Structure formats: structure tokens, C-alpha cells
Amino acid sequence: MAELDALLGGMTTLTADVTQLIVERGGGLLEESGILLRLRRPDGFYWETVEPFPELIVTDGETLWNYQPDLEQVVIEDWDPNRAELAAQLLNGETGGLEEEYRLSLVSAPDMLRFELSPLAPDSPYELISIEFVKNALELIRLNNRNGQQTVWRFTNLRQNVLLEDALFRFTPPPDIEIVDSRSAN
């Protein structure tokens, strides 16, 4: 879909504060998290959950670090962009092939565009994925799971195409934590 490509394609970097809501089938709030997002195409991804349970997921395009301070552990893996969540792929501008896997529709109103992706595969965990832009700025991504649960990411303090240093996308484990190194070539 050309409109989605155009909105996502102009970004080389993105920084945002993200509020993640996990909502149960009946509408009750299961969890609310505060997250810092930093993205630099094509390789840098930084997703730090600040509250309620601190966690950091960061990659430089070769290595993925998942640091869980409460567990005093970091898991290190080879980065495989094909295993990334759909939302991370979309934020990285990887929209090619969407029409092969999803039925795409566009809902628009003044100053708002919402792209709805309905999976074609019956075994998809998602029933509907919505990506919403207000005044051409990413506002939210909503994942409706087939089990009735919803995950919503609301983006605030969004800044695009700002300088992000290489060091942001690498992680040096603090001393005295467990390191689980699952890379293929240690």
C-alpha cells in the first residue's frame, strides 16, 4: 500500500515514548508499561521497558541483547530480522510482501489515517492489526489477538530523523550478572 510506504519510508530514525496497554477480552486492563523506543534503519533497534518491569531489548543488526535487571541476566543471541515481531518490521519500513499475507484497508478522517491489516492465514495469532497516523505522525499500533486480548502501543514525544549514536544499539553487560550467550559463533 503506497500510503503506508510513504508514511513509514521517510524515517531514517525514530525516537518515542511508548505506552503499552495489554487489554483482556472483556476490556479490562491487564498491564500498562512505559517504554523508550529508539530506531535507526536499517539495523538499530532499542526497546527499553522502564515500568513496571524493567527490561531492555537492543540490537545493532548482528547481535540481540535481552537484559532483565530484575533477574540479573542478559541473553545474547544472533539477530534474525525475519523473527522480529510484525510491529518492529513495520517500524523498520519492511512493508514489502504485506499484501501477500494481509488484506489491507484504509480508514481515513480529517488529519487521521488508519491502516487495517487482516491476516490471510487462518492460523495467524492476530485477528486485526491497526496502524494509525494523526497528521502524518505515528499515533498507535493495535494488535487484536484471536484470543480476544489486545496490545496497544501509543506513541508520544515522537521525533524522526534525529542523530542516534552507534553505541545506543550495543549493550555492555554490567558486572556480576549472568550472561546466557546463545549466539551460533561465540
N, CA, C and O of each residue as an XYZ file, in Angstrom:
744
protein
N       0.850     -1.168      0.000
C       0.000      0.000      0.000
C       0.900      1.236      0.000
O       1.677      1.444      0.932
N       0.794      2.037     -1.027
C       1.685      3.170     -1.249
C       1.612      4.201     -0.120
O       2.636      4.781      0.240
N       0.434      4.439      0.441
C       0.301      5.437      1.509
C       1.092      5.035      2.752
O       1.764      5.865      3.365
N       1.006      3.759      3.117
C       1.743      3.270      4.286
C       3.238      3.327      4.022
O       4.007      3.741      4.889
N       3.657      2.914      2.829
C       5.072      3.003      2.465
C       5.571      4.436      2.580
O       6.661      4.673      3.100
N       4.784      5.390      2.099
C       5.195      6.793      2.131
C       5.324      7.306      3.567
O       6.267      8.035      3.876
N       4.398      6.940      4.436
C       4.444      7.414      5.819
C       5.608      6.814      6.597
O       6.239      7.496      7.405
N       5.890      5.543      6.355
C       6.969      4.876      7.068
C       8.313      5.056      6.375
O       9.359      5.016      7.022
N       8.285      5.253      5.066
C       9.513      5.274      4.281
C      10.395      6.481      4.493
O      11.597      6.406      4.239
N       9.846      7.586      4.947
C      10.637      8.787      5.123
C      11.443      8.824      6.402
O      12.175      9.783      6.646
N      11.320      7.798      7.222
C      12.019      7.765      8.506
C      13.366      7.075      8.375
O      13.444      5.960      7.859
N      14.421      7.724      8.833
C      15.696      7.033      8.974
C      15.935      6.685     10.434
O      16.545      5.664     10.751
N      15.440      7.558     11.328
C      15.492      7.264     12.758
C      14.152      7.664     13.372
O      13.392      8.451     12.808
N      13.894      7.103     14.527
C      12.669      7.402     15.256
C      12.971      7.274     16.740
O      13.583      6.298     17.174
N      12.544      8.258     17.512
C      12.567      8.137     18.970
C      11.159      8.434     19.460
O      10.474      9.302     18.918
N      10.733      7.714     20.480
C       9.392      7.926     21.019
C       9.300      7.344     22.414
O      10.033      6.428     22.785
N       8.371      7.908     23.178
C       7.927      7.278     24.410
C       6.703      6.461     24.019
O       5.841      6.933     23.278
N       6.635      5.254     24.515
C       5.548      4.354     24.153
C       4.823      3.929     25.423
O       5.442      3.519     26.405
N       3.512      4.034     25.381
C       2.690      3.449     26.433
C       2.107      2.167     25.862
O       1.391      2.191     24.861
N       2.417      1.058     26.498
C       1.901     -0.240     26.058
C       0.771     -0.651     26.991
O       0.935     -0.705     28.210
N      -0.366     -0.937     26.396
C      -1.517     -1.430     27.147
C      -1.819     -2.848     26.694
O      -1.873     -3.125     25.495
N      -2.012     -3.734     27.640
C      -2.479     -5.082     27.333
C      -3.866     -5.193     27.947
O      -4.044     -5.086     29.160
N      -4.846     -5.413     27.070
C      -6.254     -5.362     27.454
C      -6.857     -6.754     27.256
O      -6.669     -7.374     26.209
N      -7.583     -7.242     28.270
C      -8.216     -8.557     28.168
C      -9.476     -8.483     27.310
O      -9.954     -7.402     26.967
N      -9.989     -9.641     26.979
C     -11.159     -9.765     26.105
C     -12.317     -8.878     26.548
O     -12.956     -8.252     25.702
N     -12.604     -8.803     27.822
C     -13.732     -8.023     28.322
C     -13.461     -6.530     28.429
O     -14.346     -5.769     28.821
N     -12.244     -6.098     28.084
C     -11.928     -4.677     28.126
C     -11.131     -4.244     29.338
O     -10.711     -3.089     29.413
N     -10.910     -5.139     30.290
C     -10.138     -4.788     31.481
C      -8.660     -4.654     31.165
O      -8.127     -5.378     30.323
N      -8.007     -3.738     31.836
C      -6.578     -3.509     31.632
C      -5.771     -4.527     32.424
O      -5.848     -4.570     33.652
N      -4.992     -5.354     31.712
C      -4.145     -6.345     32.370
C      -2.809     -5.755     32.788
O      -2.290     -6.066     33.860
N      -2.250     -4.890     31.925
C      -0.944     -4.318     32.226
C      -0.755     -3.031     31.446
O      -1.215     -2.902     30.312
N      -0.071     -2.079     32.070
C       0.340     -0.852     31.398
C       1.830     -0.685     31.623
O       2.308     -0.766     32.755
N       2.565     -0.452     30.540
C       4.019     -0.321     30.619
C       4.460      0.979     29.973
O       3.844      1.462     29.022
N       5.539      1.537     30.506
C       6.188      2.700     29.910
C       7.455      2.249     29.216
O       8.264      1.535     29.809
N       7.644      2.651     27.968
C       8.724      2.140     27.127
C       9.414      3.303     26.419
O       8.774      4.279     26.026
N      10.727      3.181     26.265
C      11.505      4.096     25.429
C      11.870      3.358     24.150
O      12.448      2.272     24.201
N      11.537      3.941     23.007
C      11.839      3.347     21.707
C      12.852      4.219     20.988
O      12.705      5.439     20.924
N      13.880      3.580     20.448
C      14.852      4.236     19.583
C      15.066      3.295     18.395
O      15.312      2.102     18.570
N      14.968      3.844     17.205
C      15.067      3.027     15.995
C      15.953      3.752     14.990
O      15.779      4.946     14.744
N      16.889      3.033     14.419
C      17.707      3.578     13.341
C      17.786      2.530     12.242
O      18.282      1.421     12.442
N      17.290      2.908     11.094
C      17.296      1.983      9.964
C      18.686      1.904      9.357
O      19.393      2.911      9.313
N      19.093      0.737      8.891
C      18.311     -0.491      8.827
C      18.527     -1.427     10.012
O      17.821     -2.429     10.133
N      19.502     -1.121     10.903
C      19.937     -2.149     11.854
C      19.654     -1.885     13.322
O      19.655     -2.831     14.109
N      19.417     -0.665     13.721
C      19.363     -0.362     15.146
C      17.961     -0.379     15.717
O      17.055      0.268     15.193
N      17.791     -1.128     16.804
C      16.504     -1.190     17.481
C      16.761     -1.237     18.984
O      17.528     -2.072     19.464
N      16.110     -0.329     19.728
C      16.275     -0.203     21.172
C      14.885     -0.068     21.770
O      14.156      0.868     21.441
N      14.510     -0.995     22.645
C      13.175     -1.042     23.254
C      13.389     -1.275     24.738
O      13.654     -2.399     25.166
N      13.272     -0.199     25.533
C      13.513     -0.312     26.969
C      12.213     -0.135     27.743
O      11.625      0.946     27.755
N      11.777     -1.209     28.385
C      10.629     -1.126     29.268
C      11.132     -0.540     30.584
O      11.987     -1.119     31.254
N      10.583      0.618     30.937
C      11.020      1.334     32.127
C      10.197      0.911     33.333
O      10.729      0.731     34.429
N       8.883      0.754     33.121
C       7.995      0.350     34.206
C       6.861     -0.499     33.651
O       6.517     -0.312     32.484
N       6.275     -1.385     34.369
C       6.548     -1.721     35.764
C       7.693     -2.714     35.936
O       8.235     -2.828     37.035
N       8.076     -3.436     34.881
C       9.126     -4.450     34.984
C      10.239     -4.095     34.017
O      10.085     -4.295     32.812
N      11.372     -3.565     34.514
C      12.452     -3.131     33.638
C      12.978     -4.274     32.762
O      13.178     -5.398     33.222
N      13.192     -3.944     31.487
C      13.767     -4.883     30.534
C      14.299     -4.071     29.362
O      13.732     -3.038     29.006
N      15.384     -4.540     28.767
C      15.958     -3.872     27.607
C      16.173     -4.888     26.509
O      16.777     -5.938     26.725
N      15.674     -4.566     25.327
C      15.926     -5.362     24.130
C      16.610     -4.413     23.153
O      16.056     -3.371     22.803
N      17.802     -4.769     22.720
C      18.560     -3.893     21.827
C      19.322     -4.739     20.815
O      19.812     -5.822     21.133
N      19.413     -4.218     19.579
C      20.197     -4.895     18.549
C      20.926     -3.875     17.696
O      20.455     -2.760     17.471
N      22.088     -4.296     17.229
C      22.866     -3.499     16.287
C      22.764     -4.077     14.878
O      23.492     -3.662     13.976
N      21.858     -5.035     14.693
C      21.684     -5.667     13.397
C      22.437     -6.981     13.269
O      22.214     -7.732     12.319
N      23.325     -7.266     14.212
C      24.052     -8.534     14.215
C      23.770     -9.332     15.473
O      23.574    -10.547     15.422
N      23.753     -8.636     16.606
C      23.564     -9.275     17.907
C      22.338     -8.688     18.578
O      22.072     -7.491     18.468
N      21.591     -9.537     19.276
C      20.430     -9.111     20.055
C      20.749     -9.353     21.526
O      21.151    -10.448     21.921
N      20.558     -8.301     22.328
C      20.731     -8.408     23.777
C      19.368     -8.237     24.429
O      18.627     -7.314     24.093
N      19.038     -9.124     25.359
C      17.810     -9.001     26.144
C      18.241     -8.998     27.606
O      18.575    -10.034     28.180
N      18.222     -7.791     28.195
C      18.701     -7.606     29.562
C      17.510     -7.452     30.484
O      16.648     -6.599     30.274
N      17.472     -8.303     31.524
C      16.423     -8.253     32.531
C      17.085     -8.002     33.886
O      17.546     -8.933     34.547
N      17.123     -6.714     34.291
C      17.830     -6.380     35.533
C      17.274     -7.085     36.766
O      18.036     -7.431     37.669
N      15.952     -7.306     36.822
C      15.369     -7.979     37.990
C      15.894     -9.400     38.131
O      16.037     -9.906     39.244
N      16.178    -10.041     37.009
C      16.713    -11.406     37.025
C      18.240    -11.422     37.057
O      18.858    -12.480     37.179
N      18.845    -10.223     36.945
C      20.297    -10.095     36.871
C      20.851    -10.995     35.774
O      21.782    -11.772     35.988
N      20.240    -10.864     34.572
C      20.585    -11.751     33.462
C      20.495    -11.004     32.136
O      19.629    -10.151     31.944
N      21.408    -11.341     31.227
C      21.316    -10.889     29.842
C      21.433    -12.119     28.947
O      22.313    -12.961     29.127
N      20.523    -12.200     27.977
C      20.559    -13.262     26.975
C      21.058    -12.622     25.691
O      20.531    -11.601     25.249
N      22.080    -13.230     25.093
C      22.680    -12.717     23.866
C      22.429    -13.729     22.758
O      22.721    -14.915     22.908
N      21.878    -13.245     21.632
C      21.553    -14.114     20.504
C      22.001    -13.475     19.207
O      22.260    -12.273     19.153
N      22.092    -14.286     18.158
C      22.260    -13.744     16.821
C      20.960    -13.043     16.443
O      19.878    -13.548     16.740
N      21.052    -11.892     15.796
C      19.868    -11.150     15.366
C      19.364    -11.746     14.063
O      20.127    -11.915     13.113
N      18.090    -12.060     14.022
C      17.432    -12.549     12.812
C      16.230    -11.660     12.548
O      15.198    -11.806     13.203
N      16.348    -10.723     11.581
C      15.235     -9.795     11.340
C      13.958    -10.498     10.901
O      12.869     -9.941     11.044
N      14.072    -11.706     10.372
C      12.876    -12.443      9.958
C      12.063    -12.943     11.143
O      10.893    -13.291     10.989
N      12.672    -12.981     12.325
C      11.947    -13.417     13.524
C      11.386    -12.246     14.316
O      10.729    -12.439     15.339
N      11.647    -11.032     13.844
C      11.172     -9.849     14.558
C       9.651     -9.786     14.501
O       9.037    -10.245     13.538
N       9.055     -9.217     15.533
C       7.611     -9.001     15.568
C       7.190     -8.130     14.393
O       7.962     -7.294     13.923
N       5.972     -8.328     13.927
C       5.457     -7.572     12.789
C       5.545     -6.068     13.038
O       5.917     -5.320     12.133
N       5.217     -5.617     14.227
C       5.257     -4.180     14.512
C       6.677     -3.647     14.347
O       6.859     -2.560     13.799
N       7.684     -4.384     14.806
C       9.070     -3.952     14.645
C       9.452     -3.919     13.172
O      10.160     -3.011     12.737
N       8.995     -4.890     12.408
C       9.269     -4.896     10.973
C       8.640     -3.684     10.297
O       9.269     -3.043      9.455
N       7.405     -3.369     10.664
C       6.725     -2.212     10.067
C       7.440     -0.919     10.412
O       7.644     -0.069      9.545
N       7.823     -0.762     11.679
C       8.537      0.450     12.088
C       9.858      0.579     11.343
O      10.342      1.687     11.110
N      10.432     -0.544     10.973
C      11.684     -0.533     10.235
C      11.454     -0.348      8.737
O      12.401     -0.389      7.952
N      10.195     -0.144      8.340
C       9.885      0.128      6.945
C       9.777     -1.099      6.069
O       9.753     -0.986      4.844
N       9.712     -2.269      6.678
C       9.639     -3.515      5.918
C       8.180     -3.833      5.591
O       7.541     -4.646      6.259
N       7.669     -3.173      4.549
C       6.271     -3.359      4.169
C       6.120     -4.249      2.944
O       5.002     -4.597      2.566
N       7.234     -4.622      2.322
C       7.161     -5.497      1.153
C       6.558     -6.840      1.523
O       6.911     -7.417      2.552
N       5.679     -7.329      0.720
C       5.056     -8.623      0.963
C       3.843     -8.583      1.873
O       3.222     -9.619      2.110
N       3.490     -7.417      2.388
C       2.313     -7.336      3.262
C       1.058     -7.799      2.546
O       0.222     -8.490      3.127
N       0.925     -7.416      1.281
C      -0.296     -7.748      0.543
C      -0.415     -9.241      0.277
O      -1.499     -9.731     -0.040
N       0.700     -9.975      0.405
C       0.650    -11.432      0.253
C       0.154    -12.109      1.522
O      -0.372    -13.221      1.469
N       0.322    -11.438      2.679
C      -0.028    -12.047      3.950
C      -1.234    -11.412      4.635
O      -1.806    -11.996      5.556
N      -1.624    -10.210      4.184
C      -2.703     -9.475      4.842
C      -3.618     -8.827      3.813
O      -3.186     -8.428      2.732
N      -4.883     -8.734      4.175
C      -5.817     -7.899      3.420
C      -5.700     -6.508      4.021
O      -5.913     -6.328      5.220
N      -5.365     -5.534      3.204
C      -5.114     -4.180      3.675
C      -6.303     -3.289      3.373
O      -6.875     -3.345      2.284
N      -6.668     -2.470      4.340
C      -7.711     -1.472      4.087
C      -7.304     -0.175      4.774
O      -6.522     -0.173      5.725
N      -7.846      0.915      4.277
C      -7.515      2.231      4.780
C      -8.791      2.918      5.245
O      -9.787      2.978      4.523
N      -8.736      3.433      6.468
C      -9.829      4.230      7.022
C      -9.258      5.626      7.214
O      -8.202      5.791      7.826
N      -9.955      6.634      6.693
C      -9.416      7.983      6.845
C     -10.488      8.935      7.365
O     -11.685      8.749      7.150
N     -10.011      9.948      8.049
C     -10.829     11.043      8.561
C      -9.930     12.271      8.483
O      -8.734     12.125      8.228
N     -10.450     13.456      8.690
C      -9.573     14.621      8.662
C      -8.391     14.444      9.622
O      -8.581     14.164     10.806
N      -7.190     14.609      9.110
C      -5.935     14.515      9.868
C      -5.628     13.123     10.419
O      -4.698     12.986     11.214
N      -6.371     12.089     10.030
C      -6.133     10.746     10.557
C      -6.187      9.718      9.432
O      -7.064      9.762      8.569
N      -5.222      8.787      9.462
C      -5.219      7.628      8.573
C      -5.025      6.392      9.430
O      -4.123      6.356     10.268
N      -5.856      5.377      9.233
C      -5.700      4.107      9.935
C      -5.623      3.001      8.901
O      -6.522      2.829      8.078
N      -4.523      2.252      8.961
C      -4.327      1.112      8.080
C      -4.701     -0.137      8.869
O      -4.200     -0.359      9.971
N      -5.581     -0.945      8.299
C      -6.006     -2.172      8.965
C      -5.509     -3.364      8.162
O      -5.756     -3.470      6.961
N      -4.811     -4.252      8.840
C      -4.250     -5.437      8.221
C      -4.960     -6.647      8.802
O      -4.873     -6.912     10.001
N      -5.657     -7.375      7.954
C      -6.344     -8.608      8.360
C      -5.551     -9.785      7.815
O      -5.415     -9.919      6.599
N      -5.023    -10.645      8.687
C      -4.214    -11.771      8.224
C      -5.017    -12.698      7.310
O      -6.189    -12.976      7.562
N      -4.369    -13.167      6.253
C      -4.996    -14.121      5.344
C      -4.868    -15.551      5.877
O      -5.727    -16.389      5.603
N      -3.817    -15.832      6.628
C      -3.594    -17.180      7.160
C      -4.528    -17.433      8.335
O      -4.581    -16.634      9.269
N      -5.269    -18.546      8.293
C      -6.197    -18.840      9.386
C      -5.511    -19.140     10.715
O      -6.142    -19.049     11.768
N      -4.215    -19.500     10.681
C      -3.511    -19.829     11.925
C      -2.738    -18.642     12.501
O      -1.955    -18.812     13.435
N      -2.948    -17.447     11.956
C      -2.286    -16.255     12.488
C      -2.773    -16.000     13.912
O      -3.952    -16.195     14.207
N      -1.877    -15.567     14.796
C      -2.321    -15.244     16.158
C      -3.146    -13.957     16.208
O      -3.802    -13.671     17.210
N      -3.110    -13.183     15.117
C      -3.804    -11.894     15.088
C      -5.096    -11.967     14.296
O      -5.189    -12.660     13.283
N      -6.078    -11.243     14.774
C      -7.332    -11.083     14.053
C      -7.278     -9.815     13.207
O      -7.785     -9.784     12.086
N      -6.655     -8.761     13.759
C      -6.550     -7.477     13.066
C      -5.376     -6.696     13.642
O      -5.136     -6.707     14.849
N      -4.653     -6.018     12.759
C      -3.567     -5.133     13.165
C      -3.899     -3.759     12.612
O      -4.159     -3.616     11.417
N      -3.893     -2.746     13.472
C      -4.196     -1.379     13.054
C      -2.975     -0.500     13.299
O      -2.322     -0.587     14.339
N      -2.684      0.345     12.321
C      -1.604      1.326     12.434
C      -2.230      2.672     12.145
O      -2.773      2.893     11.062
N      -2.154      3.577     13.117
C      -2.866      4.853     12.997
C      -1.887      6.027     13.009
O      -0.967      6.092     13.825
N      -2.119      6.946     12.080
C      -1.326      8.166     11.964
C      -2.251      9.358     12.153
O      -3.356      9.380     11.612
N      -1.805     10.348     12.917
C      -2.527     11.602     13.071
C      -1.613     12.703     12.551
O      -0.483     12.855     13.016
N      -2.104     13.462     11.593
C      -1.293     14.500     10.931
C       0.024     13.915     10.443
O       1.079     14.530     10.602
N      -0.038     12.731      9.850
C       1.097     12.023      9.262
C       2.147     11.562     10.269
O       3.236     11.153      9.868
N       1.845     11.620     11.566
C       2.758     11.133     12.602
C       2.161      9.868     13.215
O       0.962      9.803     13.484
N       3.004      8.875     13.429
C       2.555      7.620     14.016
C       1.935      7.882     15.377
O       2.561      8.495     16.243
N       0.710      7.420     15.567
C      -0.021      7.633     16.817
C      -0.118      6.337     17.625
O       0.166      6.321     18.823
N      -0.526      5.241     16.952
C      -0.655      3.976     17.677
C      -0.614      2.787     16.746
O      -0.890      2.881     15.550
N      -0.255      1.655     17.348
C      -0.350      0.344     16.705
C      -1.169     -0.513     17.652
O      -0.889     -0.582     18.848
N      -2.190     -1.168     17.098
C      -3.056     -2.034     17.902
C      -3.023     -3.436     17.295
O      -3.225     -3.616     16.095
N      -2.763     -4.422     18.152
C      -2.773     -5.830     17.744
C      -3.955     -6.506     18.427
O      -3.976     -6.648     19.650
N      -4.923     -6.914     17.645
C      -6.061     -7.667     18.191
C      -5.758     -9.147     18.001
O      -5.712     -9.637     16.873
N      -5.552     -9.855     19.101
C      -5.262    -11.287     19.040
C      -6.550    -12.070     18.861
O      -7.633    -11.609     19.220
N      -6.413    -13.247     18.305
C      -7.590    -14.112     18.092
C      -8.230    -14.542     19.405
O      -9.412    -14.882     19.438
N      -7.449    -14.528     20.496
C      -8.000    -14.928     21.794
C      -8.780    -13.800     22.468
O      -9.261    -13.958     23.590
N      -8.907    -12.642     21.771
C      -9.666    -11.525     22.316
C      -8.830    -10.498     23.048
O      -9.312     -9.405     23.347
N      -7.592    -10.830     23.340
C      -6.709     -9.886     24.017
C      -6.178     -8.867     23.007
O      -6.024     -9.177     21.825
N      -5.902     -7.659     23.476
C      -5.372     -6.578     22.636
C      -4.084     -6.051     23.222
O      -3.940     -5.935     24.439
N      -3.145     -5.731     22.343
C      -1.952     -4.993     22.734
C      -1.984     -3.679     21.973
O      -2.141     -3.658     20.752
N      -1.833     -2.582     22.706
C      -1.875     -1.253     22.096
C      -0.584     -0.532     22.448
O      -0.190     -0.474     23.613
N       0.077      0.022     21.421
C       1.247      0.867     21.631
C       0.869      2.270     21.209
O       0.562      2.502     20.040
N       0.884      3.218     22.148
C       0.598      4.624     21.853
C       1.922      5.384     21.910
O       2.650      5.322     22.901
N       2.217      6.104     20.822
C       3.489      6.797     20.653
C       3.333      8.277     20.982
O       2.449      8.943     20.442
N       4.193      8.799     21.871
C       4.215     10.224     22.198
C       5.657     10.717     22.131
O       6.596      9.923     22.071
N       5.815     12.029     22.142
C       7.146     12.642     22.053
C       7.940     12.073     20.880
O       9.137     11.806     20.987
N       7.257     11.897     19.781
C       7.835     11.305     18.582
C       8.778     12.293     17.906
O       8.430     13.452     17.677
N       9.972     11.814     17.593
C      10.936     12.608     16.832
C      11.520     11.727     15.739
O      11.937     10.597     15.993
N      11.546     12.246     14.541
C      12.061     11.481     13.406
C      13.337     12.118     12.880
O      13.542     13.329     12.958
N      14.188     11.246     12.339
C      15.387     11.658     11.614
C      16.322     12.532     12.445
O      16.867     13.523     11.959
N      16.495     12.144     13.711
C      17.476     12.782     14.584
C      18.697     11.865     14.687
O      18.590     10.660     14.457
N      19.825     12.418     15.021
C      21.056     11.646     15.121
C      20.985     10.694     16.316
O      20.694     11.110     17.438
N      21.254      9.418     16.061
C      21.337      8.416     17.127
C      22.698      7.742     17.020
O      23.046      7.209     15.967
N      23.454      7.761     18.086
C      24.818      7.233     18.104
C      24.825      5.702     18.030
O      23.900      5.041     18.504
N      25.894      5.150     17.422
C      26.059      3.703     17.309
C      25.998      3.008     18.655
O      25.418      1.929     18.777
N      26.597      3.627     19.673
C      26.694      2.995     20.995
C      25.320      2.689     21.590
O      25.197      1.780     22.412
N      24.296      3.423     21.194
C      22.950      3.184     21.716
C      22.452      1.786     21.360
O      21.628      1.218     22.076
N      22.947      1.235     20.261
C      22.447     -0.041     19.757
C      23.383     -1.208     20.070
O      23.319     -2.263     19.439
N      24.250     -0.996     21.055
C      25.097     -2.067     21.577
C      24.909     -2.104     23.090
O      24.567     -1.094     23.706
N      25.132     -3.254     23.675
C      24.921     -3.391     25.115
C      26.146     -4.029     25.756
O      26.627     -5.069     25.306
N      26.630     -3.406     26.787
C      27.713     -3.965     27.584
C      27.116     -4.395     28.918
O      26.656     -3.558     29.695
N      27.125     -5.701     29.184
C      26.520     -6.178     30.435
C      27.235     -5.617     31.656
O      28.462     -5.533     31.681
N      26.458     -5.233     32.671
C      27.084     -4.791     33.920
C      27.789     -5.970     34.592
O      27.485     -7.127     34.304
N      28.727     -5.672     35.486
C      29.426     -6.766     36.176
C      28.470     -7.563     37.065
O      27.434     -7.064     37.504
N      28.843     -8.788     37.308
C      28.152     -9.651     38.266
C      26.728    -10.023     37.862
O      25.875    -10.203     38.731
N      26.448    -10.142     36.551
C      25.160    -10.686     36.147
C      25.423    -11.926     35.310
O      26.507    -12.113     34.758
N      24.405    -12.763     35.232
C      24.502    -13.981     34.436
C      24.400    -13.620     32.963
O      23.537    -12.841     32.559
N      25.297    -14.199     32.163
C      25.283    -13.987     30.719
C      24.956    -15.320     30.061
O      25.690    -16.296     30.215
N      23.851    -15.353     29.331
C      23.459    -16.542     28.573
C      23.734    -16.222     27.113
O      22.970    -15.497     26.477
N      24.818    -16.760     26.586
C      25.245    -16.454     25.227
C      24.787    -17.578     24.307
O      25.341    -18.677     24.330
N      23.770    -17.291     23.500
C      23.189    -18.299     22.614
C      23.564    -18.057     21.156
O      22.935    -18.618     20.258
N      24.579    -17.230     20.907
C      24.991    -16.969     19.535
C      25.605    -18.218     18.934
O      26.175    -19.047     19.643
N      25.483    -18.344     17.616
C      25.982    -19.541     16.944
C      27.499    -19.605     16.944
O      28.061    -20.698     17.017
N      28.183    -18.465     16.863
C      29.657    -18.445     16.874
C      30.103    -17.565     18.028
O      30.240    -16.351     17.872
N      30.329    -18.168     19.177
C      30.706    -17.390     20.377
C      32.136    -16.914     20.284
O      32.625    -16.248     21.197
